[in-house]
């Protein structure tokens, strides 16, 4: 009896996979007929104006310069405190191309010691075992 129930269950499960006139065959709805397609509508106003005479063509604008201005803005005036901080940090002594020469083998570096190298080379952890001590004065 147990084998008969198992066989009937298996047969009904397999009949659902068939494409013909199986036990569980039924009419399926058309997925495109479920909802109506909304008509395409052009928005009433884009507020676009034709280019002014004498303005540069869109192709003549430098895209990299426009992107840099969009991200970082143009040259902005610095506040008095920012200018004082930059001057104290030695802004006038910085080489103009320093960022492009950082990876140069001739670049002079300061040896911070083995402890700093160990901290930088330490594997990343979840911080569960991390401890901090505040020195008492």
Secondary structure in CASP SS format (residue, H / E / C, confidence):
PFRMAT SS
TARGET T0000
AUTHOR 0000-0000-0000
METHOD secondary structure of the structure
MODEL  1
X C 1.00
X H 1.00
X H 1.00
X H 1.00
X H 1.00
X H 1.00
X H 1.00
X H 1.00
X H 1.00
X H 1.00
X H 1.00
X H 1.00
X H 1.00
X H 1.00
X H 1.00
X C 1.00
X C 1.00
X C 1.00
X C 1.00
X C 1.00
X C 1.00
X C 1.00
X C 1.00
X C 1.00
X C 1.00
X C 1.00
X C 1.00
X C 1.00
X C 1.00
X C 1.00
X C 1.00
X C 1.00
X C 1.00
X C 1.00
X C 1.00
X C 1.00
X C 1.00
X C 1.00
X C 1.00
X C 1.00
X C 1.00
X C 1.00
X C 1.00
X C 1.00
X C 1.00
X C 1.00
X C 1.00
X C 1.00
X C 1.00
X C 1.00
X C 1.00
X C 1.00
X C 1.00
X C 1.00
X C 1.00
X C 1.00
X C 1.00
X H 1.00
X H 1.00
X H 1.00
X C 1.00
X C 1.00
X H 1.00
X H 1.00
X H 1.00
X H 1.00
X H 1.00
X H 1.00
X H 1.00
X H 1.00
X H 1.00
X H 1.00
X C 1.00
X C 1.00
X C 1.00
X C 1.00
X C 1.00
X C 1.00
X C 1.00
X H 1.00
X H 1.00
X H 1.00
X H 1.00
X H 1.00
X H 1.00
X H 1.00
X H 1.00
X H 1.00
X C 1.00
X C 1.00
X H 1.00
X H 1.00
X H 1.00
X C 1.00
X C 1.00
X C 1.00
X C 1.00
X H 1.00
X H 1.00
X H 1.00
X C 1.00
X C 1.00
X C 1.00
X C 1.00
X C 1.00
X C 1.00
X C 1.00
X C 1.00
X C 1.00
X C 1.00
X C 1.00
X C 1.00
X C 1.00
X H 1.00
X H 1.00
X H 1.00
X H 1.00
X H 1.00
X H 1.00
X H 1.00
X H 1.00
X C 1.00
X C 1.00
X C 1.00
X C 1.00
X C 1.00
X C 1.00
X C 1.00
X C 1.00
X C 1.00
X C 1.00
X C 1.00
X C 1.00
X C 1.00
X C 1.00
X C 1.00
X C 1.00
END
